Amino acid sequence: MAAILIIYATVDGHTHKICKRIKTTLEQNAHQVRLISICEVTAIDLNDFDKIVIGASIRYGKHHPLAVTFIKQQQALLQKKTSAFFSVNIVARKPTKNTPETNPYLRRFMKTISWKPDALAVFAGKLDYPRYGFLDRLMIQLIMRITKGPTDPSAVIEFTDWDQVEHFAQHISSL
């Protein structure tokens, strides 16, 4: 049994939902798991955990800025721990862009840091046009039009492959 910390950085809440699923799976494997927002992570001692998992969403091609800052500040500690990182983005809805090796956002991000997690994953996120503000909705529709994705302003589509999330959680459990 390991003490595992899951840190999430989310804009619309879907990364948090994915983290909750990972947490449940890890707890079913007898691990002690704490789930915390990137906004609250400074209040805990990272040394209390055997494993650290970080999940960050993408908006407009960039990972959540608080996650980027945290990772860059904690690279040395993260490298000493058993660790995992996953990215949540709509581009991963495409089979040719849903792995760490093929997802352009994750590949680009990993080149900017020295931390090398023991496990990496990419999960497709959720498209929720009605929830977005006017400008976000327009920008995301433009991006979807360019990438041949859904543009209906009433569309709510969850692209996440939950079996892939479960597999990743099982992998973390076995590390």
C-alpha positions, 0 to 999 in steps of 0.5 A: 500500500502506498500513500499517493497524492493526486494533484489536479489543475482544471479549468472546467472541472473535467480533469478533476472528474478524471482524477476522482476516477483514478483515485477510486481505482487506486483506493480499490487497490488498497492505496491511501490516496489524497486528491487536491487542487493545484490551488491548495497544494502549497498547504501540504508536505509532498514528502508525506507521499510515496507517489505523486500524480499530476493531471493538467488540462489544456486551454488554447494549446497550453497546460494550466499555468499553475500546474506548469509553475508547480512542476517547474518549482518541484522538478527535483522532488518530483524526480525523486518520487514515483510519479505520473503526469497526464494531460487532458485535451480535446485534440486527444479525441483523435486516435492519432493524437491520444498517446504521449508519443503522438499528442503535440501538447504533451510532447511540447510540454515535456521538452520544456521540463527536466522532470521525467515521470514514471508514467505519462498519459493523455486523455480526451476531455469534454466539450461543453459549449453551453458552459463557455462564455461568449468569447471562449465558445467562439474561439473553441468553435473556430478551433473545432472548425479548423480541426473538423470537430463539432461546432454546434453551440448546444453540443456537450460531448465527453470524449474521455475513454474511461477504460484508458483512464482505468488502465492508467490508474492500474499502471500507477498502482503497479509502479 
